């Protein structure tokens, strides 16, 4: 499964109402570290797509959502389970660190 780009209009449906665990990547197009993480996030989506949903949210386009989850720096990764944020990390992460957040 590929990464799903979500915004303010579909965040609730795609993340909060999802029965699977959801990894959300809060990013911006101009952010260098976010660009570095993009291939890692894509790879996780391909590898874990059967059990985990991977979403990206552009903080410039969804400022309210970013503010609701106290996203102050990007990239920020938040794991949601049953609509609730359960783990959060900020900055460049290794693939194994992100996978570890999902277990």
PLY file of the C-alpha trace (Angstrom):
ply
format ascii 1.0
element vertex 103
property float x
property float y
property float z
element edge 102
property int vertex1
property int vertex2
end_header
0.00 0.00 0.00
1.28 3.47 -0.75
1.41 6.52 1.49
-1.92 8.33 1.72
-1.85 12.12 1.66
-4.53 13.46 3.98
-5.75 16.93 4.79
-8.21 18.69 7.03
-11.21 17.32 5.11
-10.35 13.63 5.44
-8.14 13.44 8.55
-10.96 12.24 10.79
-12.06 9.49 8.39
-8.59 8.31 7.36
-6.81 8.56 10.73
-9.16 8.90 13.69
-11.79 6.42 12.47
-9.30 3.87 11.10
-9.26 0.46 12.79
-5.62 -0.20 11.82
-2.67 1.46 13.52
-1.86 4.68 11.64
1.55 6.32 11.26
1.17 10.01 10.41
4.10 11.97 8.98
3.66 15.71 9.56
5.84 17.40 6.91
6.23 20.37 4.56
7.42 20.47 0.95
10.19 22.97 1.79
11.60 20.92 4.69
14.95 19.23 3.96
14.76 16.62 6.75
11.18 15.82 5.62
12.48 15.13 2.11
15.17 12.87 3.59
12.48 10.87 5.42
10.17 10.49 2.43
11.81 7.31 1.00
11.80 5.72 4.47
8.10 6.51 4.94
7.30 5.17 1.45
9.21 1.94 2.17
7.34 1.43 5.46
4.02 1.94 3.67
4.95 -0.72 1.11
6.26 -3.20 3.70
3.61 -2.75 6.39
0.59 -1.66 4.35
-1.40 -4.76 5.24
-1.30 -4.03 8.95
-0.48 -0.32 9.25
-1.84 2.70 7.40
0.78 5.35 6.58
-0.36 8.93 6.03
1.34 12.24 5.34
-0.06 15.62 6.35
1.33 18.86 4.95
1.49 21.21 7.94
1.24 24.27 5.69
-2.12 23.06 4.38
-3.45 21.60 7.65
-2.22 24.01 10.30
-5.13 23.33 12.65
-4.44 19.59 12.76
-0.74 20.22 13.38
-1.62 22.65 16.18
-4.07 20.15 17.74
-1.26 17.62 18.11
1.39 20.15 19.22
3.50 19.72 16.10
6.16 22.40 16.62
8.95 20.98 14.45
8.94 18.82 11.36
9.15 16.07 10.50
6.99 14.84 13.36
5.73 11.26 13.40
2.69 10.30 15.46
1.27 6.80 15.81
-2.50 6.63 16.26
-4.36 3.59 17.62
-8.16 3.66 17.74
-8.12 7.39 17.01
-5.76 8.27 19.85
-2.13 9.39 19.56
0.01 6.84 21.40
3.59 7.63 20.35
5.32 10.70 18.96
8.81 11.49 17.76
10.38 14.52 16.11
13.17 14.77 13.56
14.96 12.37 11.26
14.48 8.75 12.35
15.90 5.49 11.10
13.61 2.94 9.50
14.06 0.67 12.52
13.13 3.48 14.93
9.90 4.16 13.05
9.11 0.43 12.88
9.73 0.22 16.62
7.13 2.91 17.24
4.55 0.72 15.48
5.07 -2.39 17.59
0 1
1 2
2 3
3 4
4 5
5 6
6 7
7 8
8 9
9 10
10 11
11 12
12 13
13 14
14 15
15 16
16 17
17 18
18 19
19 20
20 21
21 22
22 23
23 24
24 25
25 26
26 27
27 28
28 29
29 30
30 31
31 32
32 33
33 34
34 35
35 36
36 37
37 38
38 39
39 40
40 41
41 42
42 43
43 44
44 45
45 46
46 47
47 48
48 49
49 50
50 51
51 52
52 53
53 54
54 55
55 56
56 57
57 58
58 59
59 60
60 61
61 62
62 63
63 64
64 65
65 66
66 67
67 68
68 69
69 70
70 71
71 72
72 73
73 74
74 75
75 76
76 77
77 78
78 79
79 80
80 81
81 82
82 83
83 84
84 85
85 86
86 87
87 88
88 89
89 90
90 91
91 92
92 93
93 94
94 95
95 96
96 97
97 98
98 99
99 100
100 101
101 102
